[in-house]
């Protein structure tokens, strides 16, 4: 559970700029602090800035199908950079039981299918953040 005096910080990673913008808008309207990245170099910039400022992310929302490296590969790299890695909600436009199982084996907190609704997104975010203490 987040303390009352601090806003949850969420890193959203998706190569689709429209999706990224919509997620950012929904989360900001709900009162969250949001950083976005659509490419690996941007992910690194966000993570390094968070580490340097000692303001780490409370949650990561991560697209699975990305051009440079998959969301699964990105997750593995983030695990090495962030110790511990915050909870991760994986997003995918493709329904695949194998992908879902793999995501949960990696340590996913949730798995959402795209397109999702703002309500489903916020419910998932609140559930995951509410279970973090």
C-alpha positions in Angstrom: 0.0 0.0 0.0 1.3 3.4 -0.9 1.8 5.9 1.9 -0.7 8.9 1.8 2.1 11.4 1.2 3.6 9.9 -1.9 2.1 9.3 -5.4 2.8 6.0 -7.0 5.3 6.2 -9.8 4.6 4.0 -12.9 6.8 3.3 -15.9 4.9 2.4 -19.0 6.7 0.8 -21.9 5.0 0.3 -25.2 6.2 0.8 -28.8 2.7 2.0 -29.9 2.7 5.8 -29.2 -1.2 6.0 -29.2 -1.4 3.2 -26.6 1.3 4.8 -24.6 -0.4 8.2 -24.7 -3.8 6.7 -23.7 -2.3 4.7 -20.8 -0.4 7.8 -19.6 -3.6 10.0 -19.8 -5.7 7.4 -17.8 -3.0 7.0 -15.1 -2.3 10.7 -14.7 -6.0 11.5 -14.4 -6.1 8.9 -11.7 -3.4 10.7 -9.8 -0.3 8.6 -10.7 3.1 9.9 -11.7 3.9 8.4 -15.1 7.0 8.0 -17.1 6.8 6.5 -20.6 9.2 4.8 -23.0 8.7 3.4 -26.5 12.3 2.2 -27.1 15.0 0.5 -25.1 17.2 3.6 -24.9 14.2 5.5 -23.4 13.7 2.7 -20.9 17.3 3.0 -19.8 17.0 6.8 -19.5 13.9 6.5 -17.3 15.4 3.8 -15.1 18.8 5.6 -14.7 17.0 8.9 -13.8 14.9 7.1 -11.3 17.9 5.4 -9.7 19.9 8.7 -9.6 17.0 10.6 -8.0 16.3 7.7 -5.6 12.7 7.8 -6.8 12.2 4.3 -8.1 9.1 3.0 -9.8 6.4 1.4 -7.9 5.0 -0.4 -11.0 5.9 -1.2 -14.6 3.4 -1.7 -17.3 5.1 -3.5 -20.2 4.0 -4.4 -23.7 5.1 -7.9 -24.8 5.3 -7.4 -28.6 8.0 -4.8 -29.1 10.3 -4.4 -32.2 13.8 -4.1 -30.6 13.3 -6.7 -27.8 10.3 -8.4 -26.5 8.7 -7.4 -23.3 10.0 -10.7 -21.8 13.6 -9.7 -22.8 13.0 -6.2 -21.4 11.8 -7.7 -18.2 14.9 -9.8 -17.8 17.1 -6.8 -18.4 15.1 -4.7 -15.9 15.6 -7.4 -13.3 19.3 -6.9 -13.6 19.0 -3.1 -13.3 16.4 -2.8 -10.6 16.9 -4.8 -7.4 14.2 -5.6 -6.6 12.2 -5.1 -9.7 8.8 -3.5 -9.0 5.6 -5.4 -9.9 5.0 -5.7 -13.6 1.8 -5.8 -15.5 2.3 -7.3 -18.9 0.2 -6.1 -21.9 -0.4 -8.1 -25.0 -2.6 -7.8 -28.1 -2.2 -11.5 -28.7 -4.1 -14.0 -26.5 -1.6 -16.8 -25.9 -1.8 -19.2 -23.0 1.9 -19.9 -23.5 2.7 -16.2 -23.2 0.5 -15.8 -20.1 2.2 -18.8 -18.4 5.6 -17.5 -19.4 4.8 -14.0 -18.0 3.6 -15.4 -14.7 6.7 -17.7 -14.5 8.9 -14.7 -15.0 7.1 -13.0 -12.1 4.3 -10.9 -13.6 1.8 -9.4 -11.2 -0.9 -9.2 -13.9 -1.5 -10.0 -17.6 -3.8 -7.7 -19.5 -5.1 -8.2 -23.1 -5.1 -5.2 -25.5 -7.2 -3.4 -26.1 -8.2 -2.9 -22.5 -10.5 -0.4 -21.0 -9.5 2.5 -18.7 -11.5 0.8 -15.9 -9.8 -2.5 -16.3 -6.4 -0.9 -16.5 -7.0 1.2 -13.3 -8.4 -1.9 -11.5 -5.3 -3.9 -12.3 -3.0 -1.0 -11.3 -4.9 -0.5 -8.0 -4.9 -4.2 -7.2 -1.2 -4.6 -7.8 -0.2 -1.4 -6.0 -2.6 -2.3 -3.1 -0.9 -5.6 -2.7 2.6 -4.1 -2.5 3.7 -3.2 1.0 
